[in-house]
């Protein structure tokens, strides 16, 4: 009899185990379908949902920016006979208590693909840039959407969290724009005084008034100090004067020559390939998407089909203009999809400037000096100049919330 009960208990455990395994497999299938439908690109939308089994009680946990995805998931699970308590946090999280706006407070703040220092670098944001805060994890990291629509995690100390009212009050304050490669915010009107923060080209600070050759400024987190007046300009004046002409884009990009390739970098401290194009355009008034695979879908298409097909001549590039973005990668073939892996800024006359090991200038034409061997992997080109605020993935700085 004892042996019978042991066998019966084992059979019940196997049945329960098999049932749980089947539920998990079915949930994973449904969950993947919902994610692929409503949030296929984690850079744009958040969907991280899991099913927890606590002694037979099933609970949905995680977070998402897509309320419709939660509704679809619940409907599909119900149809499949899976009953679970819904504890999915629809973002922005109510746990933030309304502090869903933020301003970057470091000269360059690193945004990672996960909420920890060990996670892969995703991008950077400069001091004074606005973000929307979605949630905070237990390790003091915010998941944010930055000004170009890129979703990533940043350590909380790098961002000043605000309510909508506080954010509007911040926007109403006069500001200055750092228009030199590097500067320093000092505690006193003296270069020998204690630094408050480093500053880089593109940082934005609150203007507290000019004092001789110095400008008193403050950071959104309340730190105050002095910066050489010659290193900054009035923000609104900069916005009005920022013009992404062919010459301006190329000349700005050239200021990065010799600077290091930094994965996720978008500042004068170091850039990756798309970080260079993003920075060159931002410093001239346009906000681009973050990655090359996103930038290649913006602006207007430029015909470089002859070059892509193997006619590696300047004539095959005749449709390009300086400032156009040229993309490289793997062509779609043998059932594999096209994969964009690199972007460069066209300079004219078959020349490009790009971040590849360092920021450098190369020729696309075989046999010429400084030939870029990767030119044979060209896939397409896009024209960005003149396409802002037209629903083509390019936004002017006037429309990203730098001022009221």
C-alpha positions as CSV (number, residue, x, y, z in Angstrom):
1,X,0.0,0.0,0.0
2,X,2.8,2.4,0.9
3,X,4.4,1.7,-2.5
4,X,1.1,2.5,-4.2
5,X,0.8,5.9,-2.6
6,X,4.4,6.7,-3.5
7,X,3.7,5.8,-7.1
8,X,0.5,7.8,-7.0
9,X,2.3,10.9,-5.6
10,X,5.0,10.6,-8.2
11,X,2.4,10.4,-11.0
12,X,0.6,13.5,-9.6
13,X,3.8,15.4,-9.4
14,X,4.6,14.5,-13.0
15,X,1.2,15.6,-14.1
16,X,1.5,18.9,-12.3
17,X,4.9,19.4,-13.7
18,X,3.7,18.6,-17.2
19,X,0.8,21.0,-16.8
20,X,3.0,23.8,-15.7
21,X,5.4,23.2,-18.5
22,X,2.5,23.3,-21.0
23,X,1.1,26.5,-19.5
24,X,4.5,28.1,-19.7
25,X,5.1,27.0,-23.3
26,X,1.6,28.3,-24.3
27,X,2.2,31.6,-22.4
28,X,5.6,32.2,-24.0
29,X,4.1,31.6,-27.5
30,X,1.2,34.0,-26.8
31,X,3.5,36.6,-25.1
32,X,5.9,36.6,-28.0
33,X,3.1,37.1,-30.5
34,X,1.8,40.1,-28.5
35,X,5.3,41.6,-28.2
36,X,6.0,41.2,-31.9
37,X,2.7,42.9,-32.7
38,X,2.7,45.8,-30.3
39,X,6.3,46.4,-29.4
40,X,8.6,44.8,-32.0
41,X,11.5,47.3,-31.4
42,X,12.5,47.8,-27.8
43,X,14.2,51.1,-28.7
44,X,10.7,52.6,-29.5
45,X,8.3,50.8,-27.2
46,X,8.6,48.8,-24.0
47,X,7.1,45.4,-23.4
48,X,8.6,43.2,-20.7
49,X,6.0,40.8,-19.3
50,X,6.4,37.5,-17.5
51,X,4.1,34.9,-15.9
52,X,4.8,34.0,-12.3
53,X,3.5,30.7,-10.7
54,X,3.3,31.0,-6.9
55,X,2.0,27.7,-5.5
56,X,-0.5,27.4,-8.4
57,X,-1.5,31.0,-8.4
58,X,-0.6,32.6,-11.8
59,X,0.3,36.3,-11.9
60,X,1.3,38.5,-14.8
61,X,4.1,40.9,-13.9
62,X,6.4,43.4,-15.7
63,X,5.8,46.6,-17.6
64,X,4.8,48.1,-20.9
65,X,4.1,51.4,-22.6
66,X,1.3,49.7,-24.7
67,X,-2.0,49.4,-22.9
68,X,-3.4,47.7,-26.0
69,X,-0.8,45.0,-25.7
70,X,-2.0,44.2,-22.2
71,X,-5.6,44.0,-23.4
72,X,-4.6,41.7,-26.3
73,X,-2.5,39.5,-24.0
74,X,-5.4,39.1,-21.5
75,X,-7.8,38.2,-24.3
76,X,-5.5,35.6,-25.8
77,X,-4.7,34.0,-22.4
78,X,-8.4,33.8,-21.6
79,X,-9.2,32.2,-24.9
80,X,-6.4,29.7,-24.2
81,X,-7.9,28.9,-20.8
82,X,-5.1,30.5,-18.8
83,X,-6.3,32.6,-15.8
84,X,-3.8,34.9,-14.3
85,X,-4.0,38.0,-12.0
86,X,-2.9,41.1,-14.0
87,X,-0.1,43.1,-12.2
88,X,1.5,44.6,-15.3
89,X,2.6,48.2,-14.8
90,X,1.4,50.3,-17.7
91,X,4.0,53.1,-18.2
92,X,4.6,55.8,-17.1
93,X,4.4,54.0,-13.8
94,X,2.1,55.4,-11.1
95,X,4.9,54.7,-8.6
96,X,6.7,57.8,-10.0
97,X,4.1,60.0,-8.3
98,X,3.7,62.2,-11.3
99,X,7.5,62.8,-11.7
100,X,7.5,61.6,-15.3
101,X,9.5,64.5,-16.8
102,X,13.3,64.9,-16.5
103,X,16.3,66.9,-17.5
104,X,19.8,65.5,-17.9
105,X,22.2,66.9,-15.3
106,X,25.5,65.4,-16.4
107,X,27.7,66.8,-19.3
108,X,27.1,63.4,-21.0
109,X,24.8,60.9,-19.4
110,X,25.1,57.2,-20.5
111,X,21.9,55.4,-21.3
112,X,22.1,51.6,-21.2
113,X,20.0,48.9,-22.7
114,X,19.3,47.5,-19.3
115,X,19.0,49.0,-15.8
116,X,22.5,48.4,-14.5
117,X,26.1,49.5,-15.1
118,X,26.9,46.1,-16.6
119,X,24.3,46.4,-19.3
120,X,25.3,47.3,-22.9
121,X,25.6,51.0,-23.7
122,X,22.8,52.3,-25.8
123,X,23.2,56.0,-26.3
124,X,24.1,59.3,-24.5
125,X,22.3,62.5,-23.7
126,X,23.8,65.9,-23.0
127,X,23.2,68.2,-20.1
128,X,19.9,70.0,-20.4
129,X,18.3,67.5,-22.7
130,X,14.7,66.6,-21.8
131,X,13.5,63.0,-21.2
132,X,10.3,61.3,-20.3
133,X,10.6,59.0,-17.3
134,X,8.8,55.7,-17.6
135,X,9.7,53.8,-14.5
136,X,12.4,53.3,-11.8
137,X,13.9,49.9,-10.9
138,X,15.2,48.8,-7.5
139,X,18.8,49.7,-8.4
140,X,18.1,53.4,-8.9
141,X,17.9,53.4,-12.6
142,X,15.2,55.2,-14.7
143,X,13.8,53.8,-17.9
144,X,13.4,56.9,-20.1
145,X,12.5,58.0,-23.6
146,X,15.0,60.7,-24.7
147,X,14.4,63.5,-27.2
148,X,14.9,61.4,-30.3
149,X,12.5,58.7,-29.1
150,X,15.1,56.2,-27.9
151,X,14.1,54.1,-24.9
152,X,16.9,53.1,-22.5
153,X,18.0,53.1,-18.8
154,X,20.0,55.9,-17.0
155,X,21.2,56.1,-13.4
156,X,18.9,58.3,-11.5
157,X,21.6,60.7,-10.3
158,X,22.0,61.7,-14.0
159,X,18.5,63.1,-14.3
160,X,16.5,65.6,-12.4
161,X,13.0,64.2,-12.1
162,X,10.1,66.7,-12.3
163,X,6.3,66.9,-12.4
164,X,4.7,68.4,-15.4
165,X,4.3,71.7,-13.6
166,X,8.0,71.7,-12.5
167,X,9.0,70.9,-16.1
168,X,7.0,73.8,-17.5
169,X,8.6,76.2,-14.9
170,X,12.0,74.9,-16.0
171,X,11.3,75.5,-19.6
172,X,10.3,79.1,-18.9
173,X,13.7,80.0,-17.5
174,X,16.3,81.6,-19.8
175,X,19.1,79.3,-20.9
176,X,22.4,79.2,-22.6
177,X,23.9,76.8,-25.0
178,X,27.6,75.6,-24.9
179,X,29.1,76.4,-28.3
180,X,32.7,75.3,-27.8
181,X,34.0,71.7,-27.7
182,X,34.9,71.7,-24.0
183,X,34.3,74.0,-21.1
184,X,34.1,73.9,-17.3
185,X,31.5,75.1,-14.8
186,X,33.5,76.6,-11.9
187,X,32.3,77.2,-8.4
188,X,33.8,80.8,-8.5
189,X,34.7,83.3,-11.2
190,X,38.1,81.8,-11.3
191,X,39.6,79.0,-13.3
192,X,41.5,77.9,-10.2
193,X,38.3,77.4,-8.2
194,X,36.7,74.0,-7.6
195,X,34.9,72.6,-10.7
196,X,31.2,72.0,-10.4
197,X,31.0,70.0,-13.7
198,X,32.6,69.5,-17.0
199,X,30.7,70.8,-20.1
200,X,30.7,69.8,-23.7
201,X,29.5,71.2,-27.0
202,X,25.7,71.2,-27.0
203,X,25.1,71.3,-23.2
204,X,22.3,73.6,-22.0
205,X,22.2,75.4,-18.7
206,X,19.9,77.8,-16.9
207,X,21.1,81.4,-17.4
208,X,21.6,83.3,-14.2
209,X,23.1,86.5,-15.8
210,X,26.4,87.8,-17.1
211,X,29.1,89.0,-14.7
212,X,32.0,90.6,-16.6
213,X,33.7,87.9,-18.6
214,X,31.8,85.2,-16.8
215,X,28.2,83.8,-17.0
216,X,26.5,82.6,-13.9
217,X,24.6,79.5,-14.7
218,X,22.9,76.6,-13.0
219,X,22.1,73.0,-13.7
220,X,18.6,71.6,-13.5
221,X,19.6,69.7,-10.3
222,X,20.3,73.0,-8.5
223,X,24.1,73.2,-8.8
224,X,25.3,76.7,-9.6
225,X,28.5,78.1,-10.9
226,X,30.3,80.2,-13.5
227,X,31.3,79.5,-17.1
228,X,33.4,81.8,-19.4
229,X,30.9,84.0,-21.2
230,X,32.6,83.3,-24.5
231,X,31.8,79.6,-24.2
232,X,28.1,80.0,-24.3
233,X,25.3,81.7,-26.3
234,X,21.7,82.4,-25.7
235,X,19.7,79.2,-26.3
236,X,16.9,80.9,-28.2
237,X,19.4,82.7,-30.4
238,X,21.2,79.5,-31.1
239,X,17.9,77.7,-32.0
240,X,17.0,80.6,-34.4
241,X,20.4,80.5,-36.0
242,X,21.0,76.7,-36.3
243,X,20.8,75.9,-40.0
244,X,21.7,72.4,-41.3
245,X,23.2,73.5,-44.7
246,X,25.4,71.2,-46.7
247,X,28.5,73.2,-45.7
248,X,27.5,73.4,-42.0
249,X,26.9,69.7,-41.6
250,X,30.2,68.7,-43.2
251,X,32.2,71.4,-41.3
252,X,30.7,70.4,-38.0
253,X,31.4,66.7,-38.6
254,X,35.0,67.6,-39.5
255,X,35.4,69.0,-36.0
256,X,35.2,65.4,-34.7
257,X,38.1,64.2,-36.9
258,X,40.6,62.1,-35.0
259,X,38.3,61.6,-32.1
260,X,37.7,58.1,-30.8
261,X,35.0,55.7,-31.8
262,X,32.9,55.1,-28.6
263,X,30.0,52.6,-28.7
264,X,26.9,54.5,-27.8
265,X,28.7,57.8,-27.9
266,X,27.0,61.0,-29.1
267,X,29.3,63.8,-27.9
268,X,32.6,65.4,-28.6
269,X,34.1,63.0,-26.1
270,X,33.6,60.2,-28.6
271,X,31.0,58.9,-31.0
272,X,30.0,55.8,-32.9
273,X,29.0,56.0,-36.5
274,X,25.4,57.1,-36.0
275,X,26.4,59.2,-33.1
276,X,28.5,61.3,-35.5
277,X,25.7,61.9,-37.9
278,X,23.3,62.5,-35.0
279,X,25.7,65.0,-33.4
280,X,26.6,66.8,-36.6
281,X,22.9,67.4,-37.3
282,X,21.9,68.2,-33.7
283,X,24.5,70.9,-33.5
284,X,22.9,72.4,-36.6
285,X,19.3,72.2,-35.4
286,X,18.0,68.8,-36.4
287,X,17.3,65.8,-34.1
288,X,17.9,62.4,-35.8
289,X,16.9,58.9,-34.7
290,X,19.7,57.2,-32.7
291,X,20.9,54.2,-34.7
292,X,22.0,53.7,-38.3
293,X,19.2,51.1,-38.7
294,X,16.7,53.9,-37.7
295,X,18.3,56.8,-39.5
296,X,18.2,54.8,-42.8
297,X,14.3,55.0,-42.7
298,X,14.2,58.8,-42.3
299,X,14.4,61.8,-44.6
300,X,14.2,61.2,-48.4
301,X,15.7,58.4,-50.4
302,X,18.6,59.2,-52.8
303,X,19.2,57.0,-55.7
304,X,22.6,55.3,-55.5
305,X,21.5,52.0,-57.1
306,X,24.3,52.1,-59.7
307,X,27.0,52.2,-57.1
308,X,25.3,49.5,-55.0
309,X,25.1,47.3,-58.1
310,X,28.9,47.5,-58.6
311,X,29.5,50.7,-60.6
312,X,32.1,52.1,-58.1
313,X,32.6,55.5,-59.7
314,X,31.9,59.1,-58.8
315,X,29.4,59.3,-61.6
316,X,27.3,56.6,-59.9
317,X,27.2,58.9,-56.8
318,X,26.1,62.0,-58.8
319,X,22.7,62.1,-57.1
320,X,24.3,62.6,-53.7
321,X,24.8,66.0,-52.0
322,X,27.1,66.9,-49.1
323,X,25.3,66.2,-45.8
324,X,23.5,63.1,-47.2
325,X,23.7,60.0,-45.1
326,X,25.1,56.9,-46.7
327,X,24.4,53.4,-45.2
328,X,26.3,50.2,-45.4
329,X,25.7,46.6,-44.3
330,X,24.5,43.3,-45.5
331,X,22.3,43.1,-48.6
332,X,19.1,41.1,-48.5
333,X,19.8,37.7,-50.1
334,X,19.4,34.0,-49.7
335,X,16.3,34.5,-47.5
336,X,18.2,36.8,-45.1
337,X,16.9,40.3,-44.5
338,X,18.9,43.5,-45.2
339,X,21.0,44.6,-42.2
340,X,22.2,48.1,-41.8
341,X,25.4,48.3,-39.7
342,X,27.1,51.5,-40.6
343,X,26.4,55.1,-41.6
344,X,28.6,57.9,-43.0
345,X,28.1,61.6,-44.0
346,X,28.8,62.3,-47.7
347,X,31.1,65.2,-48.2
348,X,31.1,65.4,-52.0
349,X,33.5,64.2,-54.7
350,X,33.2,60.6,-53.6
351,X,34.4,61.4,-50.1
352,X,32.7,60.5,-46.7
353,X,33.4,61.3,-43.1
354,X,32.5,58.6,-40.6
355,X,33.4,57.1,-37.2
356,X,35.2,53.9,-37.8
357,X,37.9,53.2,-35.1
358,X,38.3,57.0,-35.1
359,X,36.4,59.7,-36.9
360,X,38.1,59.9,-40.3
361,X,37.7,60.9,-43.9
362,X,37.7,58.3,-46.7
363,X,37.0,57.8,-50.4
364,X,34.3,55.6,-51.7
365,X,36.2,55.1,-54.9
366,X,38.6,52.1,-55.3
367,X,42.1,53.1,-56.1
368,X,41.9,56.5,-54.5
369,X,43.9,57.6,-51.5
370,X,42.3,56.7,-48.2
371,X,39.9,54.3,-49.9
372,X,37.3,52.8,-47.6
373,X,37.1,49.1,-48.3
374,X,33.6,48.9,-46.8
375,X,32.2,51.0,-49.7
376,X,31.3,47.8,-51.5
377,X,28.8,47.1,-48.8
378,X,26.8,50.3,-49.5
379,X,23.1,49.7,-49.3
380,X,21.3,53.1,-49.7
381,X,21.4,56.8,-49.0
382,X,19.0,59.3,-47.4
383,X,18.7,63.1,-47.7
384,X,18.1,64.7,-44.3
385,X,18.5,68.4,-45.1
386,X,15.1,70.1,-45.7
387,X,13.0,67.2,-44.2
388,X,12.5,68.2,-40.6
389,X,9.0,68.3,-39.1
390,X,7.4,66.6,-42.1
391,X,6.7,63.2,-40.6
392,X,9.9,61.7,-42.0
393,X,11.6,60.9,-38.7
394,X,13.5,64.2,-38.5
395,X,12.6,66.9,-35.9
396,X,13.9,70.4,-35.6
397,X,15.2,71.5,-32.2
398,X,12.4,74.0,-32.1
399,X,10.0,71.2,-31.5
400,X,11.6,69.0,-28.9
401,X,10.9,70.9,-25.7
402,X,14.1,72.8,-25.1
403,X,12.2,76.0,-24.4
404,X,8.5,76.9,-23.6
